[in-house]
């Protein structure tokens, strides 16, 4: 799957979850997806916590 297709699939899952179960379940699913992505990057060895913290705090862009 290309990154575009993956993003579309994730967006579809989130939209269906929100429509079927409500906002808080949508938030829970979104958090689970984010945690899964971070774990996947960590397993691949591509996770750098310092760059993530810098990007979240606004000191550096993620691009």
Buried (B, 14 or more C-beta within 10 A) or exposed (E): EEEEEEEEEBEEBBEEBBEEEEEEEBEEBBEEEEEEEEEEEEEEEEBEEEEEEBBEEEEEEEE
